[in-house]
Amino acid sequence: EAGVAQSPRYKIIEKRQSVAFWCNPISGHATLYWYQQILGQGPKLLIQFQNNGVVDDSQLPKDRFSAERLKGVDSTLKIQPAKLEDSAVYLCASSLPPGELFFGEGSRLTVL
Amino acid sequence: QKEVEQDPGPLSVPEGAIVSLNCTYSNSAFQYFMWYRQYSRKGPELLMYTYSSGNKEDGRFTAQVDKSSKYISLFIRDSQPSDSATYLCAMSASRRALTFGSGTRLQVQP
């Protein structure tokens, strides 16, 4: 069974530029999550989708971050404009409810 | 106060030692408790999954949940250098996303 796929693995941009990350979840998993993991910290939830709908985006900085999940499968997370403090690993995960999440390898963002 | 507290370590032990990792939490609605292992520059991978209170054993790993104390533990027996990683506790209420601890970095010395 294929795991959660993410791209790109690494991205370096300058502040105020934009960036987009893509995620393809495990086939059949209805729930998709984006987490932000800053160096030395645990993952922090940004947004949770159930099929096409948003379940929880309370911690998503909506002035600069956006996410969508078209057709209930792939998802894209966008940051525009990026700030220095956005440097982190962006982890995508998927699950069959309840609870157990399967993570991708992550997309590492460096903002200069 | 964070919802989930975890000692960041680092924790350094000799090969063969028993390792004890712990987390405390404040949200009494949490029902699902997990431990993830994360190697450097990799995504977290699930190690143990426990629903509600009790113990669960899988090979060298044992997970314990004490909901009355809001305390969970992971024990690693006969630790190996390959166990060197960051261990993340995580928990959730029904059908909600996981809330993670900050992770404990473990180093097992050969």
Backbone of each chain as ProteinMPNN parsed JSONL, in Angstrom:
{"seq_chain_A": "EAGVAQSPRYKIIEKRQSVAFWCNPISGHATLYWYQQILGQGPKLLIQFQNNGVVDDSQLPKDRFSAERLKGVDSTLKIQPAKLEDSAVYLCASSLPPGELFFGEGSRLTVL", "coords_chain_A": {"N_chain_A": [[0.859, -1.2, 0.0], [0.646, 2.14, -0.942], [2.151, 4.983, 0.624], [1.571, 8.198, 2.236], [2.042, 10.802, 0.027], [4.185, 13.552, -0.546], [5.112, 16.733, -1.887], [7.032, 19.686, -2.76], [10.051, 18.11, -1.399], [11.918, 19.787, -0.276], [12.216, 23.322, 0.072], [13.353, 26.533, -0.592], [12.853, 29.877, 0.019], [12.523, 33.474, -0.299], [11.577, 35.904, 2.175], [8.263, 37.161, 2.014], [7.753, 36.03, -0.421], [5.823, 33.516, -2.226], [4.642, 30.137, -1.681], [3.837, 26.724, -2.411], [2.579, 23.625, -1.315], [2.102, 20.167, -1.926], [-0.06, 17.351, -1.441], [-0.76, 13.918, -1.487], [-2.977, 11.689, -0.258], [-3.226, 8.462, 1.481], [-4.851, 5.97, -0.358], [-8.345, 5.962, -0.199], [-8.521, 7.06, 2.315], [-10.436, 9.221, 4.14], [-9.989, 11.415, 5.706], [-7.863, 14.179, 5.976], [-4.925, 15.876, 6.959], [-3.023, 18.798, 7.66], [-0.044, 19.548, 9.183], [2.166, 21.676, 11.035], [5.556, 21.613, 11.773], [7.841, 22.97, 13.742], [11.351, 23.305, 14.238], [12.515, 21.238, 16.804], [10.123, 21.074, 18.077], [6.833, 19.594, 18.655], [4.506, 18.365, 16.146], [2.078, 20.718, 14.977], [-1.346, 21.188, 14.519], [-2.609, 22.498, 11.518], [-4.786, 22.422, 9.69], [-7.7, 20.424, 9.215], [-9.29, 18.195, 7.082], [-12.335, 16.632, 6.15], [-13.198, 14.506, 3.784], [-14.18, 16.707, 1.291], [-14.691, 18.818, 2.943], [-13.917, 21.282, 5.505], [-12.915, 20.491, 8.736], [-11.576, 21.475, 10.958], [-9.959, 24.444, 11.246], [-8.891, 26.171, 12.988], [-6.372, 26.92, 13.888], [-5.046, 27.84, 11.736], [-3.233, 30.346, 10.159], [-4.99, 32.533, 8.686], [-4.628, 34.841, 7.262], [-2.437, 34.514, 5.701], [-2.053, 31.857, 5.078], [-3.483, 29.251, 3.13], [-5.594, 26.503, 2.272], [-6.676, 23.757, 0.302], [-8.806, 21.069, -0.698], [-9.489, 19.393, -3.271], [-12.045, 17.487, -4.789], [-11.944, 15.647, -2.781], [-9.544, 14.254, -2.488], [-6.456, 14.794, -3.321], [-4.489, 17.431, -1.811], [-3.641, 20.893, -1.372], [-1.45, 23.151, 0.174], [-0.946, 26.514, 0.734], [1.236, 29.301, 1.138], [1.285, 32.698, 1.461], [1.946, 36.052, 1.857], [5.19, 34.679, 2.619], [6.702, 34.475, 5.885], [9.581, 34.879, 8.022], [9.232, 33.292, 10.291], [7.768, 31.186, 9.354], [9.379, 29.174, 8.595], [9.791, 25.792, 8.653], [8.835, 22.303, 8.945], [6.391, 21.0, 6.89], [3.902, 18.846, 7.39], [1.93, 16.357, 5.979], [-0.869, 14.328, 6.657], [-2.944, 11.385, 6.726], [-6.008, 9.622, 7.438], [-8.144, 6.867, 8.369], [-10.958, 7.375, 10.157], [-11.358, 6.321, 13.641], [-8.644, 8.405, 14.836], [-5.88, 7.049, 14.253], [-3.146, 8.275, 12.593], [-1.42, 8.538, 9.496], [1.628, 9.587, 8.314], [3.229, 11.656, 5.839], [6.549, 12.216, 4.387], [7.119, 14.849, 4.707], [7.465, 18.382, 3.93], [10.078, 20.483, 3.756], [10.518, 23.763, 4.626], [12.404, 26.645, 4.137], [12.697, 29.954, 4.971], [14.182, 32.839, 3.92]], "CA_chain_A": [[0.0, 0.0, 0.0], [1.434, 3.363, -1.03], [1.966, 5.882, 1.755], [1.218, 9.582, 1.941], [3.063, 11.421, -0.815], [4.265, 15.01, -0.447], [6.155, 17.406, -2.672], [8.417, 19.224, -2.832], [10.643, 17.734, -0.111], [12.643, 20.947, 0.238], [11.953, 24.567, -0.643], [13.965, 27.721, 0.003], [12.314, 31.096, -0.588], [12.77, 34.683, 0.467], [10.351, 36.382, 2.828], [7.255, 37.823, 1.173], [7.418, 35.221, -1.588], [4.782, 32.525, -1.996], [5.052, 28.746, -1.845], [2.722, 25.777, -2.341], [2.928, 22.239, -1.034], [1.084, 19.24, -2.424], [-0.169, 16.112, -0.683], [-1.654, 12.864, -1.952], [-3.125, 10.8, 0.91], [-3.401, 7.035, 1.242], [-6.099, 5.731, -1.061], [-9.482, 5.588, 0.64], [-8.555, 7.816, 3.572], [-11.319, 10.369, 3.967], [-9.553, 12.552, 6.512], [-6.522, 14.666, 5.628], [-4.454, 16.888, 7.898], [-1.746, 19.496, 7.5], [0.589, 19.936, 10.441], [3.417, 22.428, 10.957], [6.5, 21.208, 12.811], [9.012, 23.835, 13.886], [12.486, 22.548, 14.753], [12.543, 21.033, 18.243], [8.767, 21.05, 18.621], [5.939, 18.604, 18.091], [3.634, 18.877, 15.078], [0.921, 21.518, 15.361], [-2.366, 21.109, 13.479], [-3.026, 23.696, 10.791], [-6.115, 22.247, 9.135], [-8.196, 19.055, 9.076], [-10.353, 18.012, 6.108], [-13.071, 15.381, 6.065], [-13.533, 14.559, 2.363], [-13.895, 18.048, 0.777], [-15.03, 19.848, 3.914], [-12.986, 21.629, 6.575], [-13.391, 20.143, 10.067], [-10.928, 22.345, 11.944], [-8.881, 25.308, 10.741], [-8.804, 27.21, 14.011], [-4.991, 27.345, 14.105], [-4.474, 28.23, 10.439], [-3.128, 31.812, 10.015], [-5.747, 32.674, 7.44], [-4.202, 36.021, 6.491], [-1.34, 34.17, 4.808], [-2.115, 30.44, 4.735], [-4.732, 28.728, 2.604], [-5.509, 25.09, 1.908], [-7.864, 23.229, -0.336], [-8.795, 19.647, -0.999], [-10.439, 19.248, -4.354], [-12.521, 16.131, -5.088], [-11.761, 14.778, -1.622], [-8.339, 13.419, -2.567], [-5.242, 15.587, -3.14], [-4.631, 18.717, -1.121], [-2.57, 21.88, -1.538], [-1.291, 24.163, 1.217], [-0.236, 27.659, 0.185], [1.635, 30.375, 2.049], [1.53, 33.921, 0.689], [3.384, 36.022, 1.701], [5.881, 33.941, 3.678], [7.476, 35.192, 6.885], [10.715, 34.1, 8.531], [8.763, 32.31, 11.278], [7.116, 30.064, 8.669], [10.371, 28.119, 8.368], [9.312, 24.622, 9.383], [8.465, 21.164, 8.111], [4.944, 20.894, 6.74], [3.58, 17.426, 7.341], [0.587, 15.952, 5.599], [-1.233, 13.023, 7.199], [-4.294, 10.969, 6.4], [-6.507, 8.593, 8.349], [-9.508, 6.369, 8.445], [-11.27, 7.653, 11.557], [-10.78, 7.41, 14.433], [-7.363, 8.505, 15.52], [-4.546, 6.688, 13.799], [-2.7, 9.07, 11.455], [-0.253, 8.125, 8.733], [2.281, 10.815, 7.867], [4.205, 11.699, 4.765], [7.907, 12.55, 4.79], [7.164, 16.267, 5.019], [8.073, 19.376, 3.041], [10.88, 21.371, 4.611], [10.541, 25.133, 4.104], [13.316, 27.629, 4.719], [12.396, 31.312, 4.525], [15.364, 33.687, 4.163]], "C_chain_A": [[0.887, 1.239, 0.0], [1.112, 4.252, 0.157], [1.506, 7.251, 1.31], [2.369, 10.22, 1.16], [3.009, 12.938, -0.669], [5.337, 15.531, -1.38], [5.958, 18.919, -2.583], [8.947, 18.822, -1.462], [11.332, 18.933, 0.534], [12.318, 22.173, -0.614], [12.608, 25.697, 0.143], [13.419, 28.933, -0.731], [12.727, 32.286, 0.257], [11.446, 35.152, 1.081], [9.538, 37.22, 1.84], [6.976, 37.081, -0.132], [6.319, 34.215, -1.225], [5.33, 31.12, -2.263], [3.805, 27.863, -1.738], [3.261, 24.37, -2.142], [1.755, 21.343, -1.435], [1.113, 17.952, -1.616], [-1.163, 15.171, -1.361], [-1.79, 11.836, -0.843], [-3.18, 9.325, 0.498], [-4.792, 6.817, 0.641], [-7.199, 5.29, -0.1], [-9.58, 6.325, 1.962], [-9.349, 9.104, 3.375], [-10.798, 11.621, 4.665], [-8.107, 12.903, 6.185], [-6.178, 15.826, 6.536], [-3.178, 17.539, 7.354], [-1.274, 19.922, 8.887], [1.843, 20.762, 10.127], [4.318, 21.97, 12.1], [7.732, 22.105, 12.758], [10.106, 23.036, 14.59], [12.45, 22.462, 16.279], [11.172, 20.995, 18.895], [7.971, 19.894, 18.024], [5.093, 19.205, 16.979], [2.427, 19.63, 15.65], [-0.075, 21.512, 14.224], [-2.617, 22.477, 12.847], [-4.469, 23.555, 10.316], [-6.428, 20.761, 9.006], [-9.365, 19.063, 8.099], [-11.03, 16.659, 6.329], [-13.693, 15.39, 4.664], [-13.215, 15.976, 1.847], [-14.026, 19.131, 1.832], [-13.98, 20.057, 4.987], [-13.631, 21.302, 7.922], [-12.855, 21.117, 11.109], [-9.83, 23.138, 11.254], [-8.612, 26.429, 11.725], [-7.385, 27.727, 14.23], [-4.288, 27.717, 12.793], [-4.417, 29.755, 10.357], [-3.739, 32.233, 8.672], [-5.362, 33.92, 6.632], [-3.106, 35.668, 5.493], [-1.373, 32.716, 4.341], [-3.483, 30.113, 4.144], [-4.52, 27.269, 2.23], [-6.805, 24.687, 1.24], [-7.684, 21.751, -0.594], [-9.9, 19.404, -2.016], [-10.776, 17.78, -4.557], [-12.228, 15.144, -3.965], [-10.535, 13.907, -1.66], [-7.109, 14.281, -2.259], [-5.544, 16.888, -2.416], [-3.417, 19.591, -1.411], [-2.61, 22.862, -0.381], [-0.449, 25.296, 0.634], [0.076, 28.673, 1.282], [1.969, 31.594, 1.183], [1.065, 35.14, 1.484], [4.059, 35.313, 2.871], [6.629, 34.896, 4.612], [8.599, 34.284, 7.373], [10.245, 32.986, 9.458], [7.987, 31.143, 10.67], [8.105, 28.951, 8.342], [10.047, 26.934, 9.262], [9.2, 23.464, 8.405], [6.937, 21.092, 8.083], [4.609, 19.441, 6.449], [2.132, 17.234, 6.925], [0.341, 14.562, 6.183], [-2.643, 12.681, 6.748], [-4.71, 9.846, 7.34], [-7.879, 8.101, 7.923], [-9.924, 6.625, 9.881], [-11.588, 6.369, 12.308], [-9.288, 7.276, 14.646], [-6.084, 8.258, 14.787], [-4.187, 7.432, 12.52], [-1.465, 8.467, 10.82], [0.334, 9.371, 8.082], [3.114, 10.595, 6.618], [5.562, 12.105, 5.304], [8.061, 14.03, 5.132], [7.806, 17.103, 3.931], [8.77, 20.405, 3.924], [11.007, 22.73, 3.955], [11.544, 25.963, 4.88], [12.989, 28.981, 4.115], [13.563, 32.21, 4.922], [15.0, 35.155, 4.211]], "O_chain_A": [[1.776, 1.372, 0.842], [-0.019, 4.289, 0.642], [1.103, 7.448, 0.163], [3.523, 10.177, 1.588], [1.933, 13.535, -0.668], [6.34, 14.864, -1.634], [4.842, 19.386, -2.356], [8.337, 19.169, -0.451], [11.326, 19.072, 1.758], [12.166, 22.087, -1.833], [12.449, 25.81, 1.358], [13.508, 29.016, -1.956], [13.214, 32.135, 1.378], [10.362, 34.845, 0.586], [10.081, 37.886, 0.958], [6.067, 37.456, -0.872], [5.94, 34.086, -0.06], [6.327, 30.94, -2.962], [2.84, 28.216, -1.059], [4.271, 23.984, -2.73], [0.588, 21.711, -1.301], [2.17, 17.513, -1.162], [-2.257, 15.575, -1.754], [-0.812, 11.167, -0.512], [-3.181, 8.997, -0.688], [-5.775, 7.41, 1.085], [-7.016, 4.375, 0.702], [-10.593, 6.235, 2.656], [-8.993, 9.957, 2.563], [-11.119, 12.743, 4.273], [-7.24, 12.03, 6.125], [-7.029, 16.66, 6.847], [-2.372, 16.898, 6.68], [-1.999, 20.563, 9.648], [2.489, 20.572, 9.097], [3.897, 21.943, 13.257], [8.552, 22.007, 11.845], [9.818, 22.191, 15.438], [12.365, 23.481, 16.964], [11.062, 20.895, 20.117], [8.372, 19.294, 17.027], [4.975, 20.426, 16.882], [1.843, 19.234, 16.659], [0.287, 21.797, 13.082], [-2.81, 23.475, 13.541], [-5.282, 24.459, 10.512], [-5.548, 19.946, 8.725], [-10.312, 19.832, 8.256], [-10.373, 15.67, 6.653], [-14.598, 16.177, 4.386], [-12.067, 16.407, 1.96], [-13.532, 20.242, 1.644], [-13.244, 19.135, 5.34], [-14.733, 21.759, 8.224], [-13.572, 21.531, 12.02], [-8.875, 22.56, 10.736], [-8.158, 27.508, 11.343], [-7.205, 28.848, 14.705], [-3.069, 27.886, 12.764], [-5.455, 30.405, 10.474], [-3.05, 32.272, 7.652], [-5.724, 34.041, 5.461], [-2.861, 36.417, 4.547], [-0.78, 32.382, 3.314], [-4.508, 30.626, 4.595], [-3.407, 26.853, 1.911], [-7.879, 25.196, 1.558], [-6.565, 21.248, -0.694], [-11.07, 19.235, -1.673], [-9.893, 16.924, -4.504], [-12.262, 13.932, -4.179], [-10.47, 12.91, -0.941], [-6.756, 14.48, -1.097], [-6.673, 17.378, -2.404], [-2.318, 19.097, -1.663], [-3.677, 23.346, -0.002], [0.635, 25.058, 0.102], [-0.702, 28.875, 2.214], [2.818, 31.53, 0.295], [-0.129, 35.248, 1.763], [3.551, 35.345, 3.991], [7.113, 35.952, 4.206], [8.568, 33.072, 7.162], [10.778, 31.877, 9.428], [7.594, 30.218, 11.381], [7.703, 27.892, 7.86], [10.032, 27.058, 10.487], [9.435, 23.614, 7.206], [6.282, 21.12, 9.125], [4.979, 18.887, 5.414], [1.227, 17.875, 7.46], [1.24, 13.721, 6.199], [-3.437, 13.565, 6.428], [-3.867, 9.199, 7.962], [-8.646, 8.781, 7.242], [-9.262, 6.108, 10.781], [-12.044, 5.405, 11.692], [-8.74, 6.174, 14.637], [-5.255, 9.162, 14.691], [-4.832, 7.251, 11.488], [-0.581, 7.953, 11.504], [-0.362, 10.114, 7.391], [3.632, 9.505, 6.373], [5.73, 12.315, 6.506], [9.033, 14.417, 5.78], [8.585, 16.605, 3.119], [8.141, 21.097, 4.724], [11.542, 22.843, 2.852], [11.539, 25.986, 6.111], [13.0, 29.142, 2.895], [13.896, 32.332, 6.101], [15.873, 36.002, 4.406]]}, "seq_chain_B": "QKEVEQDPGPLSVPEGAIVSLNCTYSNSAFQYFMWYRQYSRKGPELLMYTYSSGNKEDGRFTAQVDKSSKYISLFIRDSQPSDSATYLCAMSASRRALTFGSGTRLQVQP", "coords_chain_B": {"N_chain_B": [[-0.783, 26.977, 30.034], [0.261, 24.069, 28.326], [-1.701, 21.717, 26.413], [-0.689, 19.152, 26.221], [2.074, 17.853, 27.804], [5.52, 17.188, 27.582], [8.661, 15.927, 28.374], [11.499, 17.284, 26.899], [14.017, 16.121, 26.822], [17.538, 15.922, 25.934], [17.596, 12.309, 26.204], [19.876, 10.006, 27.207], [20.99, 6.74, 26.983], [22.544, 3.565, 27.793], [23.068, 0.847, 25.491], [20.695, -1.793, 25.669], [19.429, -0.965, 27.94], [16.463, -0.208, 29.906], [14.01, 1.974, 28.796], [12.104, 4.75, 29.763], [9.482, 6.753, 28.823], [7.455, 9.648, 29.056], [4.282, 11.384, 29.244], [2.14, 14.06, 30.189], [-1.239, 15.258, 30.381], [-3.951, 17.618, 29.941], [-6.555, 17.697, 29.024], [-9.516, 16.174, 29.588], [-11.142, 14.978, 27.768], [-9.711, 13.504, 25.966], [-9.321, 10.383, 24.374], [-7.989, 8.639, 22.747], [-4.763, 7.43, 22.466], [-1.454, 7.753, 21.505], [1.831, 6.761, 20.472], [4.417, 8.045, 18.612], [7.268, 7.559, 16.549], [10.004, 9.404, 15.416], [12.424, 9.715, 13.087], [15.389, 11.554, 12.189], [14.748, 14.054, 9.825], [12.579, 12.727, 8.769], [9.093, 11.712, 8.434], [6.734, 11.368, 11.194], [6.208, 8.073, 12.546], [3.838, 5.606, 13.401], [3.965, 3.978, 16.509], [2.672, 2.85, 18.796], [-0.733, 2.352, 19.772], [-3.391, 3.182, 21.72], [-6.565, 2.765, 23.119], [-8.439, 4.51, 25.416], [-7.978, 3.685, 28.92], [-5.29, 1.609, 30.292], [-2.954, -1.077, 29.526], [-0.722, -1.854, 26.832], [1.078, -4.112, 24.898], [3.761, -4.606, 22.63], [6.018, -6.457, 21.282], [9.146, -5.231, 22.112], [8.097, -2.97, 23.168], [5.978, -1.214, 25.423], [2.966, 0.328, 26.152], [1.374, 2.506, 28.398], [-1.594, 3.779, 29.84], [-2.984, 6.026, 32.037], [-5.796, 7.292, 32.825], [-6.983, 8.471, 35.005], [-4.977, 9.856, 36.25], [-4.157, 11.381, 34.191], [-1.937, 10.67, 32.55], [0.521, 9.254, 30.509], [2.626, 6.585, 29.374], [5.543, 5.242, 27.772], [7.375, 2.358, 27.458], [10.512, 1.041, 26.658], [12.064, -1.918, 26.169], [15.271, -3.559, 26.447], [16.851, -1.702, 24.887], [18.011, -0.489, 21.706], [20.621, 0.759, 19.527], [19.351, 1.514, 17.165], [16.962, 2.458, 18.064], [17.313, 5.074, 18.583], [15.994, 8.177, 18.324], [13.411, 10.69, 17.969], [10.723, 10.69, 20.189], [7.313, 10.998, 20.097], [4.482, 11.792, 21.934], [0.961, 11.515, 21.458], [-2.437, 12.495, 21.267], [-6.061, 12.287, 21.185], [-9.464, 13.469, 21.112], [-12.656, 11.988, 20.317], [-12.772, 11.448, 16.869], [-11.339, 13.735, 16.323], [-8.498, 15.768, 15.436], [-5.069, 14.785, 16.118], [-3.35, 15.86, 19.049], [-0.144, 16.82, 19.772], [2.698, 16.084, 21.89], [5.807, 17.778, 22.674], [7.896, 16.161, 22.056], [10.455, 13.757, 22.867], [13.863, 13.464, 22.754], [15.78, 10.661, 22.138], [18.77, 8.93, 22.755], [20.529, 6.081, 22.161], [23.285, 4.552, 23.323], [25.871, 2.618, 21.853]], "CA_chain_B": [[-0.376, 25.571, 30.144], [0.005, 23.295, 27.127], [-2.606, 20.579, 26.597], [0.13, 17.951, 26.363], [3.424, 18.179, 28.254], [6.469, 16.097, 27.383], [10.031, 16.333, 28.646], [12.197, 17.239, 25.612], [15.286, 15.423, 26.872], [17.72, 14.569, 25.415], [17.759, 11.191, 27.103], [20.937, 9.152, 26.703], [21.045, 5.495, 27.743], [23.382, 2.544, 27.146], [22.368, -0.236, 24.806], [20.176, -2.813, 26.567], [18.707, -0.351, 29.067], [15.018, 0.015, 29.796], [13.742, 3.404, 28.636], [10.762, 5.18, 30.146], [9.107, 8.055, 28.27], [6.188, 10.007, 29.689], [3.562, 12.614, 28.913], [0.941, 14.4, 30.958], [-2.175, 16.046, 29.585], [-4.946, 18.316, 30.76], [-7.889, 17.586, 28.437], [-10.127, 14.912, 29.996], [-11.881, 14.411, 26.626], [-8.836, 12.633, 25.176], [-9.643, 8.969, 24.504], [-7.069, 7.871, 21.917], [-3.413, 7.779, 22.892], [-0.493, 7.153, 20.583], [3.244, 7.108, 20.472], [5.047, 8.069, 17.3], [8.728, 7.668, 16.505], [10.408, 10.243, 14.292], [13.849, 9.796, 12.795], [15.775, 12.85, 11.655], [14.339, 14.371, 8.455], [11.527, 11.819, 8.339], [7.807, 11.931, 9.065], [6.458, 10.483, 12.331], [5.615, 6.769, 12.257], [3.105, 5.129, 14.562], [4.527, 2.857, 17.264], [1.683, 2.231, 19.679], [-2.042, 2.995, 19.707], [-4.191, 2.686, 22.834], [-7.835, 3.431, 23.338], [-8.806, 4.648, 26.829], [-6.952, 3.324, 29.894], [-4.788, 0.251, 30.278], [-1.624, -1.361, 28.985], [-0.635, -2.565, 25.557], [2.453, -4.543, 24.667], [4.077, -5.023, 21.266], [7.454, -6.722, 21.244], [9.92, -4.569, 23.163], [7.415, -1.726, 23.538], [4.77, -1.27, 26.239], [2.331, 1.622, 26.371], [0.449, 2.554, 29.531], [-2.434, 4.975, 29.94], [-3.689, 6.201, 33.308], [-6.654, 8.452, 32.595], [-7.294, 9.134, 36.273], [-3.859, 10.765, 36.523], [-3.85, 12.077, 32.935], [-0.512, 10.361, 32.425], [0.785, 8.109, 29.652], [4.028, 6.184, 29.364], [6.046, 4.266, 26.806], [8.57, 1.677, 27.932], [11.26, 0.304, 25.645], [12.976, -2.879, 26.803], [16.434, -3.959, 25.644], [16.977, -0.638, 23.888], [19.011, -0.683, 20.669], [21.017, 2.023, 18.873], [18.356, 1.859, 16.141], [15.846, 3.14, 18.719], [17.661, 6.495, 18.709], [15.023, 8.95, 17.541], [12.53, 11.506, 18.805], [9.463, 10.01, 20.473], [6.227, 11.968, 20.256], [3.182, 11.301, 22.369], [-0.119, 12.208, 20.762], [-3.734, 12.068, 21.781], [-7.184, 12.983, 20.578], [-10.835, 13.143, 21.448], [-13.268, 11.235, 19.241], [-12.82, 12.0, 15.517], [-10.612, 15.003, 16.229], [-7.082, 15.624, 15.089], [-4.155, 14.522, 17.22], [-2.552, 16.906, 19.69], [1.154, 16.21, 20.037], [3.682, 16.643, 22.787], [6.93, 18.407, 21.98], [8.851, 15.125, 21.674], [11.637, 13.476, 23.678], [14.943, 12.918, 21.924], [16.429, 9.513, 22.782], [20.01, 8.447, 22.158], [20.966, 4.811, 22.752], [24.722, 4.431, 23.066], [26.303, 1.215, 21.689]], "C_chain_B": [[-0.72, 24.844, 28.838], [-0.945, 22.151, 27.435], [-1.848, 19.295, 26.858], [1.553, 18.38, 26.705], [4.32, 16.961, 28.126], [7.866, 16.633, 27.599], [10.846, 16.197, 27.355], [13.493, 16.438, 25.614], [16.428, 16.375, 26.527], [17.948, 13.543, 26.52], [18.797, 10.262, 26.481], [21.063, 7.932, 27.589], [22.001, 4.525, 27.051], [22.515, 1.478, 26.488], [21.942, -1.297, 25.816], [19.38, -2.26, 27.734], [17.206, -0.337, 28.809], [14.792, 1.53, 29.773], [12.302, 3.683, 29.031], [10.514, 6.59, 29.63], [7.699, 8.382, 28.747], [5.595, 11.289, 29.129], [2.433, 12.811, 29.908], [0.049, 15.263, 30.081], [-3.249, 16.632, 30.478], [-6.376, 18.113, 30.268], [-8.501, 16.21, 28.747], [-10.927, 14.263, 28.864], [-11.017, 13.48, 25.769], [-9.159, 11.166, 25.455], [-8.632, 8.083, 23.767], [-5.662, 8.366, 22.192], [-2.409, 7.02, 22.017], [0.918, 7.588, 20.89], [3.757, 6.991, 19.044], [6.557, 8.164, 17.484], [9.074, 8.477, 15.259], [11.927, 10.257, 14.189], [14.127, 11.135, 12.131], [15.387, 12.963, 10.179], [13.341, 13.369, 7.876], [10.203, 12.218, 8.979], [7.615, 11.007, 10.257], [5.836, 9.16, 11.867], [5.005, 6.214, 13.534], [3.787, 3.913, 15.181], [3.446, 2.104, 18.038], [0.405, 3.055, 19.66], [-2.902, 2.362, 20.79], [-5.475, 3.484, 22.922], [-8.164, 3.363, 24.821], [-7.681, 4.153, 27.726], [-6.458, 1.902, 29.688], [-3.409, 0.153, 29.69], [-1.74, -2.049, 27.64], [0.815, -2.878, 25.296], [2.615, -4.983, 23.216], [5.583, -5.203, 21.178], [8.173, -6.088, 22.41], [9.228, -3.332, 23.721], [6.162, -2.01, 24.369], [4.251, 0.142, 26.447], [1.361, 1.496, 27.537], [-0.311, 3.866, 29.52], [-3.131, 4.953, 31.292], [-4.536, 7.461, 33.189], [-6.97, 9.179, 33.893], [-6.223, 10.145, 36.644], [-3.507, 11.62, 35.318], [-2.356, 11.927, 32.608], [-0.367, 9.154, 31.516], [2.281, 7.847, 29.599], [4.299, 5.241, 28.211], [7.321, 3.69, 27.384], [9.196, 0.92, 26.757], [12.227, -0.612, 26.381], [14.128, -3.191, 25.857], [16.687, -2.946, 24.52], [18.179, -0.873, 22.974], [19.426, 0.67, 20.08], [20.015, 2.468, 17.807], [17.101, 2.509, 16.734], [16.108, 4.632, 18.894], [16.808, 7.32, 17.752], [14.33, 9.912, 18.502], [11.203, 10.782, 18.953], [8.41, 11.052, 20.832], [5.006, 11.276, 20.835], [2.111, 12.124, 21.664], [-1.443, 11.662, 21.266], [-4.85, 12.868, 21.137], [-8.486, 12.578, 21.251], [-11.46, 12.484, 20.213], [-13.318, 12.033, 17.934], [-12.162, 13.371, 15.386], [-9.153, 14.734, 15.883], [-6.243, 15.368, 16.335], [-3.517, 15.811, 17.73], [-1.272, 16.242, 20.157], [1.865, 16.881, 21.199], [4.852, 17.18, 21.979], [7.996, 17.401, 21.562], [10.004, 14.998, 22.653], [12.685, 12.845, 22.783], [15.687, 11.85, 22.712], [17.683, 9.137, 22.014], [20.412, 7.182, 22.902], [22.413, 4.583, 22.336], [25.13, 2.965, 22.936], [27.334, 0.818, 22.751]], "O_chain_B": [[-1.824, 24.974, 28.31], [-1.001, 21.667, 28.566], [-2.3, 18.444, 27.624], [2.163, 19.171, 25.985], [3.945, 15.851, 28.504], [8.22, 17.683, 27.063], [10.886, 15.115, 26.77], [14.02, 16.106, 24.553], [16.301, 17.567, 26.807], [18.422, 13.863, 27.61], [18.618, 9.786, 25.36], [21.224, 8.055, 28.804], [22.242, 4.649, 25.85], [21.374, 1.248, 26.888], [22.709, -1.663, 26.706], [18.72, -3.018, 28.445], [16.744, -0.439, 27.672], [15.311, 2.264, 30.614], [11.393, 2.935, 28.67], [11.254, 7.516, 29.963], [6.847, 7.497, 28.833], [6.302, 12.155, 28.614], [1.846, 11.849, 30.404], [0.521, 15.919, 29.152], [-3.436, 16.205, 31.617], [-7.32, 18.336, 31.026], [-8.044, 15.197, 28.218], [-11.346, 13.112, 28.99], [-11.545, 12.745, 24.934], [-9.26, 10.751, 26.609], [-8.444, 6.92, 24.122], [-5.396, 9.568, 22.158], [-2.516, 5.809, 21.824], [1.159, 8.638, 21.486], [3.559, 5.981, 18.367], [7.052, 8.763, 18.438], [8.508, 8.261, 14.187], [12.622, 10.745, 15.08], [13.227, 11.772, 11.584], [15.67, 12.066, 9.385], [13.262, 13.182, 6.662], [10.183, 12.973, 9.952], [8.264, 9.964, 10.333], [5.044, 9.128, 10.924], [5.582, 6.336, 14.615], [4.137, 2.955, 14.492], [3.327, 0.882, 17.941], [0.439, 4.28, 19.548], [-3.122, 1.151, 20.785], [-5.477, 4.71, 22.815], [-8.168, 2.284, 25.413], [-6.52, 4.2, 27.319], [-7.098, 1.094, 29.014], [-2.768, 1.161, 29.39], [-2.722, -2.733, 27.35], [1.684, -2.02, 25.45], [1.741, -5.636, 22.646], [6.33, -4.238, 21.022], [7.857, -6.367, 23.567], [9.734, -2.712, 24.657], [5.39, -2.919, 24.064], [4.987, 1.037, 26.86], [0.626, 0.515, 27.652], [0.248, 4.924, 29.231], [-3.789, 3.975, 31.645], [-4.05, 8.567, 33.424], [-7.202, 10.388, 33.879], [-6.509, 11.165, 37.272], [-2.647, 12.495, 35.412], [-1.631, 12.905, 32.421], [-1.043, 8.143, 31.711], [3.094, 8.757, 29.756], [3.408, 4.535, 27.736], [8.236, 4.425, 27.756], [8.509, 0.259, 25.979], [13.097, -0.151, 27.121], [13.992, -3.101, 24.637], [16.728, -3.31, 23.344], [19.216, -1.382, 23.4], [18.653, 1.627, 20.135], [19.85, 3.665, 17.572], [16.274, 3.047, 15.999], [15.217, 5.373, 19.31], [16.896, 7.175, 16.532], [14.63, 9.941, 19.696], [10.626, 10.317, 17.97], [8.589, 11.866, 21.738], [4.542, 10.277, 20.286], [2.331, 13.285, 21.319], [-1.541, 10.495, 21.644], [-4.638, 13.963, 20.616], [-8.6, 11.516, 21.863], [-10.824, 12.439, 19.16], [-13.839, 13.148, 17.895], [-12.419, 14.088, 14.418], [-8.654, 13.618, 16.023], [-6.646, 15.688, 17.453], [-3.193, 16.719, 16.964], [-1.305, 15.227, 20.852], [1.675, 18.068, 21.468], [4.886, 17.054, 20.755], [8.901, 17.739, 20.8], [10.479, 15.992, 23.202], [12.438, 11.827, 22.136], [16.167, 12.102, 23.818], [17.67, 9.037, 20.787], [20.611, 7.201, 24.116], [22.722, 4.441, 21.153], [24.787, 2.15, 23.792], [27.802, -0.32, 22.762]]}, "name": "protein", "num_of_chains": 2, "seq": "EAGVAQSPRYKIIEKRQSVAFWCNPISGHATLYWYQQILGQGPKLLIQFQNNGVVDDSQLPKDRFSAERLKGVDSTLKIQPAKLEDSAVYLCASSLPPGELFFGEGSRLTVLQKEVEQDPGPLSVPEGAIVSLNCTYSNSAFQYFMWYRQYSRKGPELLMYTYSSGNKEDGRFTAQVDKSSKYISLFIRDSQPSDSATYLCAMSASRRALTFGSGTRLQVQP"}
